[in-house]
């Protein structure tokens, strides 16, 4: 069975599993935003960072990438993703319809934010996001590296994300 995974943040530049195919894709009804406090990978309990999550919003579309797992690796891929993405249960694993560029709609494993989880922080002003991202550091490094890598990969894919572009400029100015 073909397994697709929707990438919109770090999965764009660090999928961590064997990818057989990568196709630009869109997910309707969700917006990419820094709406999850990171206490493991890009921050700590004492000084949480921010990571991207898919926040459910009607009439929005998130552009990202559909990643097709190499045939025969589906079980290992799902186990890996669950260990990585469900570390604090702030993400919910969903099978959602995504539209492949120039092709069909497929179901993809997609990680969305649980708005009832304590780590959810939707609606923070961009300046506040920038201040948090500029200073936070977690187990996988500085929070700003996550922002810069994601923004650079979105730009390379031709995906416009004005909030991430603004945040990148602002955090670069703060961190020097």
C-alpha positions as CSV (number, residue, x, y, z in Angstrom):
1,X,0.0,0.0,0.0
2,X,1.3,3.4,-0.9
3,X,2.1,5.6,2.1
4,X,2.2,9.4,1.7
5,X,3.3,11.8,4.4
6,X,2.5,15.6,4.3
7,X,5.5,17.7,5.0
8,X,5.0,21.4,5.9
9,X,7.8,22.1,8.5
10,X,10.9,20.2,9.4
11,X,9.8,17.2,7.3
12,X,10.6,19.4,4.3
13,X,14.3,19.4,5.1
14,X,14.7,16.5,7.5
15,X,12.2,13.7,6.7
16,X,14.2,11.1,8.5
17,X,12.8,8.2,6.5
18,X,13.4,6.7,3.0
19,X,11.5,8.9,0.5
20,X,10.8,7.4,-2.9
21,X,9.1,10.5,-4.3
22,X,8.5,14.1,-3.3
23,X,5.6,16.1,-4.9
24,X,4.4,19.6,-4.1
25,X,1.0,19.3,-2.4
26,X,-1.7,21.3,-0.7
27,X,-3.8,20.6,2.3
28,X,-7.1,22.5,2.6
29,X,-8.6,23.7,5.9
30,X,-5.3,24.1,7.8
31,X,-2.7,26.9,8.2
32,X,1.0,26.4,8.9
33,X,1.9,28.5,12.0
34,X,4.2,28.7,15.0
35,X,1.4,27.6,17.3
36,X,3.1,24.9,19.3
37,X,5.5,25.4,22.2
38,X,8.5,23.2,21.9
39,X,9.8,21.7,25.1
40,X,12.0,18.9,23.6
41,X,13.5,19.6,20.2
42,X,13.7,23.5,20.0
43,X,13.2,24.6,23.6
44,X,12.9,23.3,27.2
45,X,10.3,23.2,29.9
46,X,11.9,26.3,31.5
47,X,12.3,28.2,28.2
48,X,10.0,26.7,25.5
49,X,10.7,27.4,21.8
50,X,8.1,27.4,19.0
51,X,7.6,24.9,16.2
52,X,5.3,24.9,13.3
53,X,2.0,23.0,13.4
54,X,-1.1,22.8,11.3
55,X,-3.8,24.8,12.9
56,X,-7.3,24.0,11.6
57,X,-8.9,27.1,9.9
58,X,-11.6,27.0,7.4
59,X,-11.0,28.6,4.0
60,X,-7.2,28.3,4.3
61,X,-4.7,26.2,2.4
62,X,-1.3,25.0,3.4
63,X,1.3,24.4,0.7
64,X,3.9,21.7,1.4
65,X,5.2,18.5,0.1
66,X,3.8,15.0,-0.2
67,X,6.5,12.5,0.7
68,X,6.0,8.9,-0.6
69,X,7.7,6.4,1.7
70,X,9.9,3.9,-0.1
71,X,7.8,0.7,-0.7
72,X,8.4,-1.9,2.0
73,X,9.3,0.7,4.6
74,X,5.8,1.8,5.5
75,X,5.7,0.2,9.0
76,X,9.2,1.4,9.9
77,X,8.3,4.9,8.6
78,X,5.1,5.1,10.6
79,X,6.9,3.9,13.8
80,X,9.7,6.5,13.2
81,X,7.2,9.3,12.7
82,X,5.2,8.4,15.7
83,X,8.3,8.4,17.9
84,X,9.4,11.8,16.5
85,X,6.1,13.7,16.1
86,X,4.1,12.3,19.0
87,X,6.8,12.9,21.7
88,X,4.5,15.1,23.8
89,X,1.1,14.3,22.4
90,X,0.6,17.9,21.2
91,X,0.3,16.7,17.6
92,X,-2.6,14.5,16.5
93,X,-1.9,11.9,13.7
94,X,-4.5,12.2,11.0
95,X,-5.1,10.6,7.5
96,X,-6.1,13.7,5.5
97,X,-6.7,14.3,1.8
98,X,-4.0,16.3,0.1
99,X,-3.9,17.4,-3.5
100,X,-0.8,16.5,-5.4
101,X,0.4,19.2,-7.8
102,X,-0.8,18.3,-11.3
103,X,-2.3,15.0,-10.1
104,X,-4.8,13.3,-7.9
105,X,-5.9,13.8,-4.3
106,X,-4.3,11.2,-2.0
107,X,-4.6,10.4,1.7
108,X,-1.5,11.3,3.7
109,X,-0.3,10.8,7.3
110,X,-0.5,14.4,8.6
111,X,0.4,15.8,12.0
112,X,-1.9,18.6,13.2
113,X,-2.0,20.5,16.5
114,X,-4.3,19.5,19.3
115,X,-5.8,23.0,20.2
116,X,-6.7,21.6,23.7
117,X,-3.1,20.7,24.5
118,X,-1.1,22.7,27.0
119,X,1.6,23.4,24.3
120,X,-0.9,25.0,21.9
121,X,-0.3,28.8,21.6
122,X,-2.1,29.9,18.5
123,X,-2.5,33.5,17.7
124,X,0.8,34.8,19.2
125,X,1.8,38.2,17.6
126,X,4.7,37.8,15.1
127,X,7.0,40.0,17.2
128,X,6.5,37.7,20.3
129,X,7.1,34.7,18.1
130,X,10.4,36.3,16.8
131,X,11.6,37.0,20.4
132,X,10.9,33.4,21.5
133,X,12.5,31.8,18.4
134,X,15.6,34.1,18.6
135,X,16.5,32.8,22.1
136,X,15.2,29.3,22.6
137,X,17.4,26.2,22.3
138,X,16.4,22.6,22.7
139,X,17.7,19.1,22.2
140,X,18.0,19.5,18.4
141,X,19.6,23.0,18.6
142,X,18.6,26.6,18.4
143,X,15.0,27.4,17.5
144,X,16.1,29.9,14.8
145,X,17.8,27.1,12.9
146,X,14.5,25.4,12.6
147,X,12.9,28.6,11.3
148,X,15.7,29.4,8.8
149,X,15.8,25.8,7.4
150,X,12.1,25.7,6.9
151,X,11.8,29.2,5.3
152,X,14.8,28.4,3.0
153,X,13.2,25.1,1.9
154,X,9.8,26.7,1.3
155,X,11.5,29.4,-0.8
156,X,13.4,26.7,-2.8
157,X,10.0,25.0,-3.5
158,X,8.5,28.2,-4.6
159,X,6.1,28.3,-1.7
160,X,5.3,31.8,-0.5
161,X,4.9,32.2,3.3
162,X,4.9,35.9,4.2
163,X,4.8,35.2,8.0
164,X,7.9,32.9,7.8
165,X,9.7,35.4,5.6
166,X,9.0,38.2,8.1
167,X,10.0,36.0,11.0
168,X,13.2,35.1,9.3
169,X,14.2,38.7,8.7
170,X,13.2,39.7,12.2
171,X,15.0,36.8,14.0
172,X,18.1,37.4,11.8
173,X,18.1,41.0,13.0
174,X,17.7,40.0,16.7
175,X,20.4,37.4,16.6
176,X,22.8,39.5,14.5
